[in-house]
Structures are given as structure tokens and as C-alpha cells.
Amino acid sequence: MRFFSDNAASVHPKVFEALKAANGQDTAYDGDAISAQLNGAFSDLFGTEVEAMWVATGTAANSLALAELCQPHQGVICHKEAHIEQDEAGAPGFYTGGAKLMLLDGDGAKLAARDVDEHCATIRDDVHQVQPAAVSITNASEYGLIYTPDEVTALSRTCHKRNLGLHMDGARFANAIATLGCAPADVTWKAGVDLLSFGFVKNGGMSAEALIFFNKDLAHHSHYRRKRAGHLQSKGRFLAAQILALIENNLWLETAHAANASAQTIAQAAGDRLIYPVQANEIFIKLSAEEAKKLRDTGFDFYDWGEGQARLVTSWNQTAGDVQPLADAIAAL
């Protein structure tokens, strides 16, 4: 009955099996045999040679990525409702040594290439103004909307024109790919993405995310930054084991499909209450305070999202039997 966040979902049993299998003696930090498999596993997944690095949180993955793309005196262009702006307590500025987040608007928390280009055109090339060095987008966005390969390609062309790096916050990357039905490469490196924060915790993992370097030249210093930030865990093999367990046999996609399907069940019941199209596993609906209370009194938990609005998030482990009662309750309002 809890639809607060997929962060709170249970850990997939195969992840626990992998953790148990990893519970032996091996080299500390990231020198173990399991961590050594990450580069090859992700290179196979994306169809190109990449460097992959485990971290414990999405905040660390995003912030380490931006620190590679941006100097302290520069800026990162992102949506005004991006997670790096709204929900990371200033971590990007902390990791980058003070780089500015340069906020733009856009429907459904998505950036448009034209808006990025027009914003860059307003910035004078002199020492009195912060110069952008990177663009960060979220796929799926904070309102559950998905960037297509064509949209990412358009953004990357603008980035190349303006000499900007391109980072993708993929906290719900699996949900985006499940909906797009394309290869992971099509919406990342083939579309011009330099760095990807690949989320696993929301999708069946316990405490591991991945930072994927499509531009391998950016990877070297990140290992030092990760250590300096206190994220080089002594028993890193347990983070690597979680990630590999979810990659194996495309389990990460299977769990994402399950969460997305549950979201569609609720979306169909919500009808014209929907504020945005449901493209991943987040549902934003119009809901009065009285209606919200009625749902909560029935036992459903969710977040209010501004006046007269609510956010519902489905998880990989919620079955049709788990979500149908909420769908029925919303339809009956």
C-alpha cells in the first residue's frame, strides 16, 4: 500500500544471492575479482568499450560525474526541477568545488536543445559571467518523462557546438529503456552522452549505483575523487556483486518492465486526473485534499506534490494484486 518511492522497495532475491556468493576473502577496495568484471559487463551491455565505477549513492554518481566535466569557476546547465538542484543538498557544488547550477525551464522537467542553445547565447564570454561547461539531463525525468534518442542527439549537438559535456542522470534509466524498447547505446553514447549515472537501487539493488564513462579520458581522476569523497568502500566487491546480478540475463530490464506495467494500471484508472503522460513508473495526478485523505484513510501512502497534486511511484516488486486496489480506489473517487 506504499507508493512513496521505489527507493523503499525490497531488494531482489538474486541480489542477496550474489552478496552471499561474494562473501569470501578477496582484495579490498576495487581490486577484487568481482569489481574487475564491471568494465567488461558494461562494455558488452552498451556495445562499446567503457569504464565503469561503482558508488554507493546516486548523489555521489551525479556529483562525481559533474566534477569531471566542470571546473569550480564554471557552470552546469540543468532543469530547475532536476534532482541535482532540488534533492542533493548542494552536493554537486561541493564535489565540483563550487561550480554553479544554471537553471532552465521545460515541460515535464525536460530540457530542449533550442532552450539550451538560446541560454548559452545570452552569456557573455568574459570573466564577469559564469561560463557553462556541461549539461545534465535526467532520463526518465523528475516527472517520469523520457528523452528519446533523437532528443538526446539534438542536445548533444548543441553541447558540441558550445563545447559542453553531456551527463545523463539515469536514476530510472532502466525504466526509460523499458519504455523506449531501444538498445541502451541508442540513447547514451550513440546519442552523444559522455557520462551516465546508472541507477540500480530503485530497481532491485540494495546499495550500489554505477558511473559509466563513455568518454574514458574522464575516468582517471574520478577514482581519486571517489576516494577523497569517502566513497571508496573497503569491501567494494559487495557493490559490484549487486550490479552484476542485476545486469545478468537483463534482470535490470525485467524489474523495470514490472514497475512500468504497474504504473500503467494506475494511469488507466486515473484518466483525466493525469498531469503528465505516464512513461515510466511515476504517476502525477490531480487530487484534492479531501480525496487524498480518503485514500490515506484507506491505507495508501504517497507524497503530496504541490497543492491539489500527488505523486505515486510503483516498484519492481509490486504485483498486479498490489496496485489494483489503488487503481480501483482512484477510479471510485
C-alpha positions as CSV (number, residue, x, y, z in Angstrom):
1,M,0.0,0.0,0.0
2,R,3.1,2.2,0.0
3,F,3.7,4.3,-3.2
4,F,6.1,6.9,-1.8
5,S,9.2,5.9,-3.7
6,D,10.9,3.0,-5.5
7,N,13.9,3.7,-3.2
8,A,12.0,1.9,-0.5
9,A,11.3,-1.2,-2.5
10,S,12.7,-4.6,-1.4
11,V,16.0,-6.0,-2.6
12,H,15.7,-8.5,-5.4
13,P,16.4,-12.1,-4.1
14,K,19.1,-12.6,-6.8
15,V,21.0,-9.6,-5.4
16,F,21.0,-11.3,-2.0
17,E,22.3,-14.5,-3.6
18,A,25.1,-12.5,-5.3
19,L,26.0,-10.9,-2.0
20,K,26.2,-14.3,-0.3
21,A,28.4,-15.6,-3.1
22,A,30.7,-12.6,-2.7
23,N,31.2,-13.2,1.0
24,G,34.7,-14.7,0.8
25,Q,38.2,-13.4,1.0
26,D,39.4,-11.1,-1.7
27,T,41.4,-7.9,-2.4
28,A,40.0,-4.8,-0.7
29,Y,38.5,-1.6,-2.3
30,D,38.0,-2.2,-6.0
31,G,40.9,-4.5,-6.7
32,D,38.8,-7.7,-6.3
33,A,37.8,-10.1,-9.0
34,I,34.1,-9.1,-9.0
35,S,34.8,-5.4,-9.4
36,A,37.2,-6.3,-12.2
37,Q,34.2,-7.6,-14.2
38,L,32.3,-4.3,-14.4
39,N,34.2,-2.8,-17.3
40,G,33.6,-5.9,-19.5
41,A,30.0,-6.3,-18.4
42,F,29.0,-2.8,-19.2
43,S,31.0,-2.7,-22.4
44,D,29.0,-5.7,-23.5
45,L,25.8,-4.0,-22.4
46,F,26.5,-0.8,-24.3
47,G,28.2,-2.3,-27.3
48,T,31.3,-0.2,-26.9
49,E,34.3,0.0,-24.6
50,V,33.5,1.8,-21.4
51,E,34.9,2.3,-17.9
52,A,32.5,1.6,-15.1
53,M,32.8,2.5,-11.4
54,W,30.6,1.5,-8.5
55,V,29.5,4.1,-6.0
56,A,27.0,3.8,-3.1
57,T,24.6,6.5,-4.0
58,G,23.1,8.3,-6.9
59,T,24.1,11.6,-5.4
60,A,27.7,10.5,-5.5
61,A,27.4,9.2,-9.0
62,N,25.9,12.5,-10.3
63,S,28.3,14.7,-8.4
64,L,31.4,12.8,-9.4
65,A,30.4,12.9,-13.0
66,L,29.8,16.7,-12.9
67,A,33.2,17.2,-11.2
68,E,34.9,15.6,-14.2
69,L,33.0,17.8,-16.6
70,C,33.2,21.1,-14.8
71,Q,35.8,23.3,-13.1
72,P,34.9,25.2,-9.9
73,H,34.5,28.5,-11.8
74,Q,32.2,27.1,-14.4
75,G,28.6,26.0,-14.6
76,V,26.3,23.1,-15.3
77,I,23.1,23.7,-17.2
78,C,20.1,21.6,-15.9
79,H,16.4,21.9,-15.4
80,K,15.2,24.0,-12.5
81,E,13.5,20.9,-11.0
82,A,16.4,18.5,-11.7
83,H,17.3,16.2,-8.8
84,I,20.8,17.7,-8.7
85,E,19.2,21.1,-7.9
86,Q,16.2,20.1,-5.7
87,D,17.3,17.0,-3.8
88,E,21.0,16.7,-3.4
89,A,21.7,19.3,-0.7
90,G,24.3,21.2,-2.7
91,A,26.4,18.1,-3.4
92,P,27.2,19.0,-7.0
93,G,28.7,22.3,-5.8
94,F,30.6,20.5,-3.0
95,Y,32.1,17.9,-5.3
96,T,32.9,20.4,-8.1
97,G,34.4,22.9,-5.7
98,G,31.8,25.5,-6.2
99,A,30.5,25.2,-9.8
100,K,27.2,26.9,-10.4
101,L,24.0,25.1,-11.5
102,M,22.4,27.1,-14.3
103,L,18.7,26.5,-14.2
104,L,16.4,26.3,-17.2
105,D,12.7,25.6,-17.6
106,G,11.0,23.0,-19.8
107,D,7.8,20.9,-19.9
108,G,7.9,17.8,-17.6
109,A,11.3,18.7,-16.2
110,K,12.9,18.1,-19.6
111,L,15.4,20.3,-21.4
112,A,15.1,21.2,-25.1
113,A,18.2,21.7,-27.2
114,R,16.9,25.0,-28.5
115,D,16.5,26.4,-25.0
116,V,20.0,25.3,-24.0
117,D,21.4,27.0,-27.1
118,E,19.5,30.2,-26.6
119,H,20.6,30.4,-23.0
120,C,24.2,29.9,-23.9
121,A,23.9,32.7,-26.5
122,T,22.9,35.2,-23.7
123,I,26.2,34.5,-21.7
124,R,29.0,36.9,-22.5
125,D,32.4,35.4,-23.0
126,D,34.1,37.4,-20.2
127,V,35.3,36.9,-16.7
128,H,32.3,38.6,-15.2
129,Q,29.9,35.7,-16.0
130,V,29.9,32.0,-15.2
131,Q,30.7,30.0,-18.3
132,P,28.8,26.7,-18.8
133,A,30.9,23.6,-19.2
134,A,28.3,20.8,-19.1
135,V,24.6,19.9,-19.5
136,S,22.9,17.4,-17.2
137,I,19.6,15.7,-18.1
138,T,17.6,13.2,-16.2
139,N,16.2,10.1,-18.0
140,A,13.5,9.4,-17.0
141,S,12.9,13.0,-15.8
142,E,11.7,14.1,-12.4
143,Y,8.1,13.9,-13.8
144,G,8.6,10.5,-15.3
145,L,9.0,11.7,-18.9
146,I,11.5,10.1,-21.2
147,Y,14.1,11.5,-23.5
148,T,14.2,9.8,-26.9
149,P,17.4,9.1,-28.8
150,D,16.6,11.9,-31.2
151,E,16.1,14.4,-28.3
152,V,19.4,13.4,-26.7
153,T,21.1,13.7,-30.0
154,A,19.8,17.2,-30.5
155,L,21.0,18.2,-27.1
156,S,24.5,16.6,-27.7
157,R,24.8,18.6,-31.0
158,T,24.2,21.8,-29.1
159,C,26.7,20.6,-26.5
160,H,29.3,20.0,-29.2
161,K,28.5,23.4,-30.8
162,R,29.0,25.1,-27.4
163,N,31.9,22.8,-26.2
164,L,29.9,21.4,-23.3
165,G,30.0,17.9,-21.8
166,L,26.8,15.9,-21.6
167,H,25.8,14.0,-18.4
168,M,22.7,11.8,-18.0
169,D,21.3,11.2,-14.6
170,G,19.9,7.7,-15.1
171,A,18.4,7.0,-11.6
172,R,15.5,5.5,-13.5
173,F,17.4,4.7,-16.7
174,A,16.1,1.1,-16.7
175,N,12.5,2.4,-16.7
176,A,13.3,4.7,-19.6
177,I,14.9,1.8,-21.7
178,A,12.0,-0.5,-20.8
179,T,9.6,2.0,-22.4
180,L,11.8,3.1,-25.3
181,G,12.5,-0.5,-26.3
182,C,15.8,0.6,-27.8
183,A,19.3,-0.6,-27.1
184,P,20.9,1.3,-24.1
185,A,23.5,2.5,-26.5
186,D,21.0,4.4,-28.7
187,V,20.1,6.9,-26.0
188,T,23.5,7.2,-24.5
189,W,26.9,7.2,-26.2
190,K,25.5,6.9,-29.8
191,A,23.4,10.0,-29.0
192,G,26.4,11.8,-27.6
193,V,26.3,11.3,-23.8
194,D,29.7,11.4,-22.1
195,L,28.8,10.1,-18.7
196,L,25.9,8.1,-17.3
197,S,24.8,7.7,-13.7
198,F,23.2,4.2,-14.0
199,G,20.7,3.6,-11.2
200,F,20.2,0.2,-9.6
201,V,18.9,0.9,-6.0
202,K,15.5,1.9,-7.3
203,N,15.4,-1.2,-9.5
204,G,16.1,-4.1,-7.2
205,G,19.5,-3.2,-5.8
206,M,20.4,-2.6,-2.2
207,S,23.3,-0.1,-2.0
208,A,25.0,0.2,-5.4
209,E,24.9,2.5,-8.4
210,A,27.2,2.7,-11.4
211,L,29.0,5.6,-13.1
212,I,29.6,4.8,-16.7
213,F,32.3,6.7,-18.7
214,F,31.7,6.6,-22.4
215,N,34.5,9.1,-22.7
216,K,37.2,7.1,-20.9
217,D,39.5,10.0,-20.7
218,L,37.3,11.4,-18.0
219,A,37.6,8.3,-15.8
220,H,41.2,8.6,-14.4
221,H,40.6,11.4,-11.9
222,S,37.3,10.1,-10.7
223,H,38.9,7.2,-8.9
224,Y,40.8,9.8,-6.8
225,R,37.7,11.9,-6.3
226,R,35.8,8.9,-5.2
227,K,38.4,8.1,-2.6
228,R,38.7,11.7,-1.4
229,A,34.9,11.9,-1.1
230,G,34.9,8.9,1.2
231,H,33.1,6.6,-1.3
232,L,35.9,4.0,-1.9
233,Q,34.4,1.3,0.2
234,S,36.8,-1.3,1.6
235,K,34.6,-4.2,0.6
236,G,33.7,-2.9,-2.8
237,R,33.1,-6.4,-4.2
238,F,29.6,-6.3,-2.5
239,L,28.6,-3.3,-4.5
240,A,30.0,-4.8,-7.7
241,A,28.2,-8.1,-7.0
242,Q,24.8,-6.3,-6.7
243,I,25.3,-4.6,-10.1
244,L,26.4,-7.7,-11.9
245,A,23.5,-9.7,-10.5
246,L,21.1,-7.2,-12.0
247,I,22.8,-7.0,-15.3
248,E,22.9,-10.7,-15.7
249,N,20.2,-12.0,-18.1
250,N,18.8,-8.5,-18.3
251,L,17.3,-8.7,-14.9
252,W,17.5,-4.9,-14.7
253,L,15.1,-4.6,-17.6
254,E,12.8,-7.3,-16.3
255,T,12.3,-5.4,-13.0
256,A,11.8,-2.1,-14.8
257,H,9.2,-3.6,-17.1
258,A,7.3,-4.8,-13.9
259,A,7.4,-1.4,-12.3
260,N,6.3,0.3,-15.5
261,A,3.4,-2.1,-16.0
262,S,2.1,-1.4,-12.5
263,A,2.3,2.3,-13.2
264,Q,0.1,1.8,-16.4
265,T,-2.5,0.1,-14.3
266,I,-2.8,3.1,-12.1
267,A,-2.6,5.5,-15.0
268,Q,-5.5,3.9,-16.8
269,A,-7.6,4.3,-13.6
270,A,-6.6,7.9,-13.2
271,G,-7.9,9.0,-16.5
272,D,-8.1,12.8,-16.8
273,R,-6.6,13.2,-13.4
274,L,-3.2,12.6,-15.0
275,I,-1.0,15.7,-15.1
276,Y,1.7,14.2,-17.3
277,P,1.7,11.1,-19.6
278,V,2.9,8.1,-17.7
279,Q,6.1,6.9,-19.5
280,A,8.0,5.2,-16.7
281,N,7.0,4.3,-13.1
282,E,5.9,7.7,-11.7
283,I,2.3,8.9,-11.8
284,F,1.4,12.5,-11.1
285,I,-2.3,13.1,-10.6
286,K,-4.8,15.9,-9.6
287,L,-6.1,15.1,-6.1
288,S,-7.9,17.3,-3.7
289,A,-7.0,17.4,0.0
290,E,-10.3,15.6,0.8
291,E,-9.6,12.9,-1.9
292,A,-6.0,12.4,-0.7
293,K,-7.3,12.0,2.9
294,K,-9.8,9.4,1.7
295,L,-7.0,7.4,0.0
296,R,-4.8,7.6,3.1
297,D,-7.6,6.6,5.4
298,T,-7.9,3.5,3.3
299,G,-4.3,2.8,3.9
300,F,-2.4,4.1,0.8
301,D,0.8,6.1,1.3
302,F,2.1,8.6,-1.3
303,Y,3.5,12.1,-1.5
304,D,1.6,15.3,-1.9
305,W,3.2,17.2,-4.8
306,G,2.0,20.8,-4.6
307,E,-1.5,22.0,-3.9
308,G,-4.1,19.6,-5.3
309,Q,-1.5,17.2,-6.7
310,A,0.0,13.9,-5.7
311,R,2.9,11.7,-6.8
312,L,2.7,7.9,-6.9
313,V,5.6,5.7,-7.6
314,T,5.4,2.0,-8.4
315,S,8.2,-0.5,-7.7
316,W,9.6,-3.6,-9.3
317,N,8.2,-5.9,-6.6
318,Q,4.6,-4.7,-6.7
319,T,2.3,-7.2,-8.3
320,A,-1.0,-6.6,-10.1
321,G,-2.6,-7.5,-6.8
322,D,-0.7,-4.8,-5.0
323,V,-1.6,-2.0,-7.4
324,Q,-5.1,-2.9,-8.4
325,P,-6.7,-1.8,-5.1
326,L,-5.2,1.7,-5.5
327,A,-6.3,1.9,-9.1
328,D,-9.8,0.9,-8.0
329,A,-9.8,3.4,-5.2
330,I,-8.7,6.3,-7.5
331,A,-11.3,5.3,-10.1
332,A,-14.0,5.3,-7.4
333,L,-13.3,8.9,-6.2
